Amino acid sequence: MEEKVIAENKRVLRNFEIIDTIEAGIELKGYEVKSVRNGKMSFEESFIKENNGEFFIHKMFIAGNPSLHAKGIEKRKRKLLLHKNEIVRLSTRVKERGFTIVPIDVHTSDNRIKLKVALVKHKRLYGNRRKIEEKRLEEETRKARRSG
């Protein structure tokens, strides 16, 4: 079972604290599958919302087929394919204050296109400062050990 990452959402690790991750399928049309496999996609502005017990990803850009004349379908909402117990688990956590669901990456698994989503909490600014300070102190101790 080989996984090939097609696209990654790098801002997630910087801005959010990951609580839980889940792999979900995406409901795509034929030309969208081809565009995703060629890497012609982006989820810079995308977000995931629940609607009537189903999760949808909004504003995920997938390049359209040039032969189609329809405009604005590149960023349409797409249904996420999840098991019922995953939907219940995510929806109960999202209703709690401060939790949200964001896409992490798009990859292929057994020749199927999958979306890895994460239940996340926003990082606090002081949390980022503390981590930067810890990294700096760790690096200084490493340098002191090498020179000493």
Backbone as CSV, one residue per row, in Angstrom:
resi,resn,N_x,N_y,N_z,CA_x,CA_y,CA_z,C_x,C_y,C_z
1,MET,0.849,-1.177,0.000,0.000,0.000,0.000,0.896,1.243,0.000
2,GLU,1.103,1.802,-1.137,1.988,2.952,-1.289,1.176,4.241,-1.268
3,GLU,1.628,5.188,-0.446,0.982,6.493,-0.377,1.838,7.516,-1.097
4,LYS,1.216,8.270,-1.996,1.910,9.339,-2.704,1.195,10.647,-2.381
5,VAL,1.903,11.553,-1.699,1.299,12.837,-1.331,1.235,13.728,-2.564
6,ILE,0.046,14.242,-2.850,-0.169,15.090,-4.021,-0.060,16.562,-3.645
7,ALA,-0.687,16.935,-2.530,-0.644,18.335,-2.067,-0.675,18.343,-0.545
8,GLU,-0.009,19.350,0.042,0.082,19.473,1.491,-0.366,20.851,1.942
9,ASN,-0.973,20.914,3.102,-1.387,22.177,3.700,-0.375,22.510,4.796
10,LYS,0.626,23.319,4.460,1.741,23.557,5.372,1.393,24.500,6.512
11,ARG,0.396,25.331,6.354,0.070,26.295,7.405,-0.608,25.644,8.599
12,VAL,-1.100,24.419,8.446,-1.789,23.745,9.543,-0.848,23.535,10.724
13,LEU,0.345,23.038,10.479,1.287,22.774,11.567,1.733,24.055,12.252
14,ARG,1.766,25.141,11.513,2.215,26.413,12.056,1.124,27.091,12.894
15,ASN,-0.126,27.002,12.469,-1.203,27.761,13.104,-2.093,26.956,14.049
16,PHE,-2.016,25.617,13.983,-2.940,24.795,14.745,-2.206,23.710,15.531
17,GLU,-2.853,23.260,16.591,-2.389,22.110,17.359,-3.267,20.931,16.943
18,ILE,-2.664,19.878,16.394,-3.428,18.743,15.876,-3.832,17.833,17.031
19,ILE,-5.139,17.552,17.140,-5.685,16.693,18.186,-5.872,15.276,17.653
20,ASP,-6.450,15.150,16.459,-6.771,13.843,15.889,-6.743,13.946,14.364
21,THR,-6.350,12.869,13.682,-6.373,12.857,12.216,-7.221,11.689,11.719
22,ILE,-7.872,11.904,10.585,-8.720,10.887,9.963,-8.507,10.942,8.460
23,GLU,-8.492,9.773,7.834,-8.390,9.703,6.378,-9.797,9.568,5.806
24,ALA,-10.130,10.435,4.852,-11.471,10.439,4.265,-11.364,10.382,2.748
25,GLY,-12.358,9.801,2.129,-12.452,9.834,0.679,-13.099,11.143,0.253
26,ILE,-12.946,11.484,-1.021,-13.573,12.699,-1.553,-14.429,12.292,-2.746
27,GLU,-15.617,12.872,-2.823,-16.490,12.618,-3.962,-16.081,13.556,-5.095
28,LEU,-15.453,12.990,-6.132,-14.943,13.784,-7.254,-15.584,13.343,-8.556
29,LYS,-15.562,14.243,-9.532,-15.991,13.906,-10.890,-14.775,13.417,-11.667
30,GLY,-14.985,12.828,-12.819,-13.908,12.208,-13.589,-12.773,13.144,-13.935
31,TYR,-13.089,14.329,-14.455,-12.030,15.260,-14.844,-11.289,15.789,-13.620
32,GLU,-11.979,15.841,-12.456,-11.326,16.296,-11.228,-10.274,15.292,-10.764
33,VAL,-10.560,14.021,-10.923,-9.592,12.984,-10.549,-8.316,13.158,-11.360
34,LYS,-8.471,13.401,-12.643,-7.308,13.593,-13.512,-6.510,14.824,-13.096
35,SER,-7.190,15.912,-12.786,-6.507,17.131,-12.362,-5.774,16.934,-11.041
36,VAL,-6.401,16.232,-10.099,-5.757,15.990,-8.805,-4.522,15.122,-8.988
37,ARG,-4.620,14.077,-9.776,-3.458,13.198,-10.002,-2.305,13.955,-10.661
38,ASN,-2.628,14.965,-11.465,-1.585,15.787,-12.090,-1.107,16.916,-11.176
39,GLY,-1.680,17.029,-9.990,-1.254,18.034,-9.024,-1.819,19.414,-9.269
40,LYS,-2.845,19.517,-10.075,-3.449,20.829,-10.394,-4.561,21.145,-9.402
41,MET,-4.157,21.307,-8.142,-5.127,21.569,-7.090,-4.462,22.335,-5.956
42,SER,-5.288,22.948,-5.120,-4.793,23.706,-3.981,-5.901,23.807,-2.953
43,PHE,-5.534,23.774,-1.665,-6.546,24.039,-0.645,-6.072,25.100,0.333
44,GLU,-5.582,26.199,-0.219,-5.111,27.326,0.582,-6.237,27.939,1.413
45,GLU,-7.389,28.171,0.836,-8.498,28.836,1.520,-9.576,27.852,1.966
46,SER,-9.341,26.560,1.816,-10.412,25.594,2.036,-10.694,25.360,3.512
47,PHE,-11.917,24.952,3.780,-12.343,24.624,5.133,-13.400,23.533,5.052
48,ILE,-13.637,22.871,6.179,-14.576,21.747,6.229,-15.722,22.102,7.170
49,LYS,-16.956,21.858,6.708,-18.153,22.135,7.506,-19.085,20.932,7.477
50,GLU,-19.877,20.819,8.545,-20.883,19.763,8.619,-22.222,20.306,8.140
51,ASN,-22.951,19.478,7.384,-24.269,19.863,6.902,-25.151,18.617,6.902
52,ASN,-26.155,18.590,7.771,-27.101,17.464,7.868,-26.400,16.115,8.073
53,GLY,-25.449,16.063,8.973,-24.776,14.808,9.287,-23.753,14.371,8.260
54,GLU,-23.381,15.245,7.353,-22.340,14.948,6.353,-21.322,16.076,6.379
55,PHE,-20.081,15.749,6.054,-19.038,16.763,6.013,-18.702,17.101,4.574
56,PHE,-18.507,18.412,4.322,-18.157,18.906,2.998,-16.924,19.778,3.100
57,ILE,-16.065,19.711,2.064,-14.923,20.611,1.986,-15.297,21.719,1.014
58,HIS,-15.117,22.954,1.447,-15.480,24.127,0.663,-14.218,24.827,0.163
59,LYS,-14.304,25.443,-1.001,-13.257,26.278,-1.595,-11.943,25.547,-1.865
60,MET,-11.982,24.243,-2.067,-10.787,23.520,-2.489,-10.692,23.643,-4.009
61,PHE,-9.609,24.236,-4.490,-9.450,24.482,-5.922,-8.956,23.229,-6.610
62,ILE,-9.693,22.777,-7.615,-9.255,21.705,-8.518,-9.466,22.227,-9.927
63,ALA,-8.390,22.247,-10.718,-8.455,22.807,-12.063,-9.515,22.089,-12.884
64,GLY,-10.297,22.877,-13.611,-11.362,22.321,-14.428,-10.856,21.799,-15.759
65,ASN,-11.723,21.101,-16.433,-11.431,20.590,-17.760,-11.589,21.743,-18.750
66,PRO,-10.566,22.005,-19.596,-10.676,23.135,-20.527,-11.841,23.017,-21.509
67,SER,-12.297,21.794,-21.773,-13.398,21.629,-22.721,-14.749,21.986,-22.092
68,LEU,-14.818,22.056,-20.752,-16.059,22.464,-20.095,-16.147,23.982,-20.081
69,HIS,-17.292,24.498,-20.363,-17.467,25.945,-20.436,-18.062,26.517,-19.155
70,ALA,-18.351,25.648,-18.171,-18.925,26.120,-16.910,-17.854,26.818,-16.082
71,LYS,-18.189,27.952,-15.535,-17.247,28.720,-14.715,-17.614,28.568,-13.242
72,GLY,-16.627,28.702,-12.388,-16.857,28.684,-10.953,-17.002,27.305,-10.340
73,ILE,-16.783,26.253,-11.130,-16.912,24.910,-10.577,-15.599,24.405,-9.987
74,GLU,-14.529,25.184,-10.137,-13.240,24.759,-9.597,-13.260,24.723,-8.079
75,LYS,-14.038,25.608,-7.462,-14.071,25.692,-5.998,-15.418,25.259,-5.425
76,ARG,-16.083,24.328,-6.063,-17.377,23.870,-5.562,-17.184,23.054,-4.285
77,LYS,-18.267,22.867,-3.526,-18.143,22.057,-2.317,-18.194,20.586,-2.700
78,ARG,-17.355,19.793,-2.012,-17.241,18.374,-2.312,-17.486,17.569,-1.048
79,LYS,-18.207,16.485,-1.183,-18.578,15.657,-0.042,-17.395,14.800,0.393
80,LEU,-17.203,14.705,1.722,-16.192,13.810,2.272,-16.856,12.484,2.614
81,LEU,-16.177,11.405,2.293,-16.723,10.074,2.532,-16.116,9.521,3.818
82,LEU,-16.929,9.485,4.867,-16.488,9.042,6.186,-17.431,7.960,6.715
83,HIS,-16.931,7.131,7.632,-17.780,6.162,8.315,-18.659,6.896,9.324
84,LYS,-19.788,6.311,9.654,-20.752,6.939,10.556,-20.126,7.256,11.915
85,ASN,-19.315,6.322,12.463,-18.723,6.576,13.775,-17.707,7.720,13.718
86,GLU,-17.028,7.893,12.591,-16.101,9.017,12.430,-16.870,10.339,12.363
87,ILE,-18.006,10.337,11.678,-18.835,11.534,11.575,-19.342,11.945,12.956
88,VAL,-19.807,10.979,13.735,-20.320,11.275,15.077,-19.198,11.813,15.958
89,ARG,-18.034,11.174,15.907,-16.900,11.598,16.737,-16.466,13.025,16.394
90,LEU,-16.346,13.313,15.082,-15.922,14.650,14.665,-16.979,15.707,14.993
91,SER,-18.242,15.406,14.728,-19.287,16.413,14.937,-19.437,16.755,16.417
92,THR,-19.267,15.795,17.320,-19.367,16.106,18.746,-18.195,16.970,19.198
93,ARG,-16.997,16.720,18.670,-15.834,17.512,19.063,-15.890,18.927,18.480
94,VAL,-16.411,19.068,17.267,-16.489,20.383,16.622,-17.471,21.290,17.360
95,LYS,-18.492,20.709,17.946,-19.472,21.508,18.682,-18.874,22.083,19.962
96,GLU,-17.787,21.475,20.450,-17.097,22.037,21.606,-16.396,23.312,21.173
97,ARG,-16.195,24.202,22.117,-15.611,25.500,21.800,-14.127,25.357,21.440
98,GLY,-13.726,25.972,20.339,-12.318,26.045,19.969,-11.836,24.981,19.007
99,PHE,-12.621,23.953,18.728,-12.193,22.907,17.812,-12.712,23.179,16.402
100,THR,-11.915,22.803,15.412,-12.316,22.930,14.014,-11.674,21.789,13.227
101,ILE,-12.123,21.597,11.996,-11.584,20.541,11.139,-10.946,21.202,9.930
102,VAL,-9.704,20.805,9.627,-8.985,21.363,8.483,-8.349,20.232,7.676
103,PRO,-8.173,20.437,6.367,-7.483,19.436,5.553,-5.974,19.528,5.760
104,ILE,-5.297,18.379,5.846,-3.844,18.351,6.006,-3.165,18.069,4.667
105,ASP,-3.600,16.997,3.999,-2.999,16.686,2.702,-3.943,15.859,1.847
106,VAL,-3.615,15.796,0.566,-4.310,14.936,-0.384,-3.282,13.931,-0.872
107,HIS,-3.638,12.656,-0.820,-2.708,11.616,-1.246,-3.474,10.471,-1.903
108,THR,-2.727,9.580,-2.547,-3.337,8.387,-3.118,-3.024,7.215,-2.208
109,SER,-4.009,6.361,-2.013,-3.857,5.158,-1.213,-4.579,4.045,-1.958
110,ASP,-3.857,3.011,-2.354,-4.429,1.929,-3.176,-5.117,2.469,-4.421
111,ASN,-4.480,3.434,-5.069,-4.952,4.048,-6.306,-6.258,4.830,-6.127
112,ARG,-6.580,5.194,-4.901,-7.747,6.025,-4.618,-7.258,7.347,-4.030
113,ILE,-7.979,8.406,-4.321,-7.584,9.724,-3.810,-8.219,9.911,-2.440
114,LYS,-7.379,10.207,-1.460,-7.823,10.369,-0.081,-7.427,11.748,0.430
115,LEU,-8.186,12.243,1.379,-7.919,13.518,2.026,-7.701,13.238,3.509
116,LYS,-6.564,13.679,4.027,-6.314,13.536,5.461,-6.790,14.810,6.129
117,VAL,-7.752,14.651,7.048,-8.297,15.794,7.763,-7.903,15.688,9.229
118,ALA,-7.834,16.842,9.887,-7.432,16.855,11.285,-8.409,17.671,12.110
119,LEU,-8.662,17.175,13.317,-9.377,17.935,14.315,-8.319,18.762,15.030
120,VAL,-8.470,20.078,14.986,-7.408,20.959,15.477,-7.967,22.006,16.434
121,LYS,-7.028,22.620,17.145,-7.320,23.740,18.023,-6.310,24.821,17.681
122,HIS,-6.743,26.090,17.642,-5.837,27.196,17.328,-4.735,27.283,18.362
123,LYS,-3.506,27.524,17.886,-2.396,27.756,18.807,-2.498,29.172,19.344
124,ARG,-2.138,29.331,20.570,-2.084,30.651,21.171,-0.748,31.286,20.825
125,LEU,-0.705,32.595,20.773,0.524,33.305,20.440,1.614,33.022,21.448
126,TYR,1.254,32.986,22.746,2.275,32.712,23.750,2.804,31.287,23.631
127,GLY,1.984,30.372,23.119,2.439,29.003,22.888,3.526,28.959,21.831
128,ASN,3.373,29.764,20.784,4.382,29.829,19.734,5.673,30.427,20.280
129,ARG,5.549,31.476,21.082,6.744,32.115,21.649,7.494,31.137,22.546
130,ARG,6.755,30.394,23.335,7.386,29.424,24.232,8.142,28.362,23.434
131,LYS,7.542,27.868,22.362,8.212,26.850,21.545,9.473,27.403,20.896
132,ILE,9.414,28.636,20.425,10.590,29.258,19.815,11.698,29.401,20.850
133,GLU,11.331,29.800,22.056,12.315,29.945,23.136,12.918,28.594,23.517
134,GLU,12.097,27.555,23.579,12.600,26.210,23.888,13.574,25.732,22.815
135,LYS,13.260,25.967,21.554,14.158,25.572,20.465,15.484,26.307,20.566
136,ARG,15.423,27.610,20.881,16.642,28.402,21.001,17.523,27.887,22.144
137,LEU,16.914,27.602,23.296,17.667,27.078,24.432,18.265,25.704,24.133
138,GLU,17.502,24.872,23.467,17.981,23.536,23.097,19.182,23.625,22.163
139,GLU,19.112,24.540,21.196,20.219,24.726,20.259,21.459,25.262,20.967
140,GLU,21.264,26.188,21.903,22.403,26.724,22.667,23.074,25.646,23.485
141,THR,22.291,24.761,24.122,22.895,23.673,24.900,23.639,22.704,24.002
142,ARG,23.113,22.442,22.840,23.779,21.562,21.871,25.126,22.144,21.463
143,LYS,25.149,23.455,21.178,26.384,24.121,20.790,27.396,24.107,21.929
144,ALA,26.909,24.312,23.170,27.799,24.311,24.345,28.424,22.943,24.550
145,ARG,27.669,21.885,24.323,28.203,20.519,24.477,29.266,20.221,23.432
146,ARG,29.041,20.692,22.213,30.008,20.449,21.131,31.331,21.166,21.382
147,SER,31.240,22.408,21.828,32.456,23.201,22.019,33.173,22.836,23.312
148,GLY,32.476,22.326,24.287,33.035,22.065,25.609,33.536,20.705,25.763
